[in-house]
Amino acid sequence: MTTSNLRRPRVRWPGLLLWAALGVVADAAARDRVDCKEARCENKDTGGSAQLSTTPAYRSIYQFDLLALSPGCAATKLDAKDKVRLPKDTYFRESLDREAQTVESLVVHIYRVDEEAGGKDATAAKYFSQPYRLCLSGEYAVPRSYYRRVGGFNTGLLVVPFKLRRGDIFSDSTIGPYLSYKWDIVEVLATAGLSQISTVENGSGTDIKSETGLTGAMGVNFQLGKDWDIAFIAGVDRLSGAVGKAWKYQNKPWVSFAIGFNFTR
């Protein structure tokens, strides 16, 4: 067989050039998502100083280690590549994957940190290239005093056991979902739900009836110490139909407060 009969493999240069160009564009786009000013870098994909955090966000008070997702907090031995030392005054937030958050650890994204000596690319590679795990228990647990919450929405179920109307206490209870935005120890919340409201029948000063009404309320919750909360709430109740028209507290404001123990913190 002569060399003239051998077929040379065809190199598809246009396709290779296209893939190379796309890789350069993607890499440039990733770098553009990191903004560094005055020795501070911010990941626009997972943070943003002008954004409200939809998940709990935190700021480090002291230095501590975040671990790679694997091997994670259960590891018996860690290599240098399995962890990153978080500097003081670094901001991070929980990931949107709620199933990844457990009582043993949180999966978090770093989104604002001091710029590395190697510049923006080195900072992005070290802190913004992957999510990390914050250990809450075990050998690598980070003390709660090492970081503080600085924002993020919460949801839950709110129970109002009583209400104060014009100086009188009423045992009208309200239960309903709430949405709140929480900072370090202060939480602003709003709720809407159903209430069991005591009313006096027309023409009678003693016959008490229980009616179901709608309640809207807003309040502030303060964290006292590690496990205790105190909340101050104000709202209005509304009954429908003829009962509502005759009820003297229709759409009139009430206030309430509650002290509770948090079993999940």
N, C-alpha and C positions, 0 to 999 in steps of 0.2 A: 504494500500500500504506500503510495507516495504522499508526501505532505500536502500536495495540492488538493488531494481528495478529502482531507480532514476539514470538518466544519468548525469554525471558531464560534464560541458562545457569543450570542448577541447581548450586549449590555444596553439596557433600556435607560439611557442617560436622562431623558426628560422626566421619567418617573422618580429616579433617584434624586434628581435636583429638586423636584417638587417636595419629596419627603424631607429633604434637608432644609428647604426653605420653611416648611411648616414647623419643623423642630425649632429653628431659630426664632420664628414668630412666637411660638408657644412659650419658649424660655424668656423672651423679652416681655411678654404679657405677664408672666408670673412675677418677674422683677418689678414690673410697673404696679403690681398690687401691693408692694411694700413701699411705704413712704417714710423717709428718714429726715428729720429736721432737728437741729440743735441737740445732736447726740442722742436722740430718741427715735426708735423705729416702730412703725405700726403696720400690722397686717390688715389691709382693707377687707380681705375676704372673711375674716373672723372677728373683726373689731370695727373701730371707727369712733373717734372721740365725740362725734356729733350724733351717734346712734344710741337709741335706747336698747338695752340688752333684753332679748326675749327669754334668755336663760340666766340663772344666777351668775353674777360677775364678781371678781375678787381682786384685791391688791395685796401683794406680799409685803409684810412688815419686816421680816427678817429673811435671810437666805435659807433655802431648803431645796431638796432634790425632788424633781418629778421623774417618774419612771416611764420607760417605753411600755407600750401596751402589752408586749410579750418580751420577757417572761412575766412581767407585772409584779404585783405586791406580794405574791406567794413565793417568789423566787428565794432560794436559799443562798445564792451567790450572784452578784451582779458585776458585769464588765463595765468599763467606762462608757461604751456605746449604749448601754441599757438605761442610762439616766442623764439628766441635764440639771446643772445647778442653776436655780432660779435666783437672779439678783434681787436685792431689796427694791421695792417700788416698781415691781413688774405686775402687769395686769393680765388676768386670764379669766376665761368663762367656761362654764359647763357646755359640753357638746349637746346638739339637738337630739341625739340618740338617748331617749329616756331609759330604754332598757339597759343601757350600758352603765347607768348610775346605780350603785349599790350601797349598802351600809358599810362595806369594806373599802370602797374606793370610788372616785369620780373620774370620768374621762373629760379632759379639759383641753382648750385651745389657748395658747399664749397669743396675745394680740397687741401688747405694747411693752417694750423692753428697751434698756440702754443699748446703744449701737456698739457692736463689737469693733475691735481694733482693725479687723479686716474689711470693715465697711458694710454696706447694705447687703451684698451677696452673702458674706459670712454670717451676718445676723440672721438672714432669712433661712439659710441652711441649718443653723443651729437650733433656732427656736420655732420657726414657722413651717417647717417641712413636714410635720406630722402632729397628730394629737398625742397627749401624754396622760399618764395616770397619776392622780393624787391619792396617796394611800391614807386611809382614815383609821386603820387598825393594823396591828402586826408590827413586825420589826422595822418597817420603813414608814410608819405612821408619822404624819406631820402634825404637830400640836396646833390646835385651833387658834391659839394666840399668835401664830406666825403669819396669819393672813386675815384680812377683813373683807366682808362683803361690801360692794360699792354699787350694786344695782341688780336688776333682774325681776321679772314677773313671777308671781306665785299664784296658784289657784288652790281652792279647798272648799270646805263646808263650814259655814259660820252659824253659830247658835247664839241668839240673844235671849237670855232667860227672863228678863223683866225690862220695863220701860218707865221712865219718869216723865209725867205730863203735868206741867204747872205745879210742881212740887209734890204731886201724889204718885205713889208707886202702883203700877199695874202689872199683874202677872201675865201679860200678853207675851207669848213666846213667838220667836221668829226663827225659821231655819231656811237656809238657802245657800247657793254657791256664791263664792266671792272671787274677785280678781284684785290683785294687789301688786304694788311695786315696792320692793324692799331694798333699803340701804343697810348700813352696818347693824344698827339696833332699832331702826325706825322703819315702819311699814305703813304705807297709805293704802287703804282698801275701799272697795265699793262692792255692794251686794244688792241683790233683788231676790225676793222669795215670798213664800206664803206665811201668813201669821194667823194665829188663833186669837181673836180679839173679843174681849168681854164688853157687851153692850147692855144697856138698860132698856127694857121694853117701853114703848110709848105709853104714857099714862100711869106708869108704875115706877116707884123709886126703889123697889127691892128685887124685882124679877130680873135676874141676870141671865143673858143668853150668850153663847159662844158662837161667833161668826168667823168665817174664813175670809181673809182679805189679802191684799197685795201690799208689800212693803218694799220701799227703796231706802237705802242708807249708805252713808260714807263714814269712815272713821280712821283712826290712827292707832296702830299697835306698837307698843314698846317692849323690847326684850329686856327682862330684868335678870341679870346673871346668866347662868348657862341654860336653865330649863324653864324659867318662869316668864310669862307674858302678862301685860296689862293693856287692855284696849278701851278706848273711848269712842263711842259710836253715836251718831245722830241721824234721824231719818223721819219719814212720814209713812202713815198707813192710809189705805183707801179701801172702803167697802163699796160694793155695787148696789144699784137699785134704790128702793125706798129706805132701806136700812142705812145706807150710806148718807142719804140726804138728811136723815134725822139724827145722825150721830154727831155729837158736838166736837169730836176730835178729828173729823174727816180732814185729811190733808194738813193737819196741824203737827208741828214738829215735836219730837220726843228725843230724849237722850238716854243713854245707858252706858254701863261699863262692865267689864268682866276681868277676872284674874284667872289665868289658867296655867296648867303644867303641860309642857310639850314633851310627849313621850318619844318623838322621833328625832329630836335634835341630837 
